[in-house]
């Protein structure tokens, strides 16, 4: 097991004292975790290193009884189980509690993310664990890709083509060398799903989930998302 603990963005550690990223390698896919920024929590890559989709910490958020924060502002802890190709990422609300006025106190909870890599697929689950009574929990998971090419939607299922280009290369209309067909679907019912776009195309898909009166100290499954590489990377 490999464990890395960090509060906020590792501001109390020198860059030479901690790794900048962690990689969990499966047969066909790689989960990449950035440790000093809110991006890549994780990014799912193919074996060439092309990012198929990114689970964002900056653009994913949780709201508990009306008090919300993005996941990156929580403390987090990552563990990799390389034998079973699984990763465990826990976010804690503890450092946020002192930043909220007493009459709207940030409640104590954890959000647990479990990533499992198997063959050409990745399953990403989000669990909620309350440490005190609470009524309503809302989770938004932001999936980013600059940009989703040939995006089609059927319910909570999206298919698209991921290229080897980054954001600036795509916006400069450069031609990709590789295409990878990808399928993303939510196997838990989402409360709402919306896409975000600019002049260059769709760059984010937000899945939102809700739970009511979760049991104290018990894990409540909020979301289960699947990322499937429909075919291997194809050269142009």
Buried (B, 14 or more C-beta within 10 A) or exposed (E): EEEBEBBEBBEEEEEEEBEEBBBBBBEBBBBBBBBBBBBBBBBBBBBEEBBBBBBBBBBBBBBBBEBEBBBBBBBBBBBBBEEEBBBBBBBBBBEBEEEBEEEEEBBBBBBBBBBBBBEBBBBBBBBBBBBEEBEEBBBBBBBBBBBBBEBEBEEBBBBBBBBBBEEEBBBEEEEBEBBBBBBBBBEBEBEEBEBEEEEEBBBBBBBBBBBEEBEEEEBBBBBBBBBBBEEEBEEE
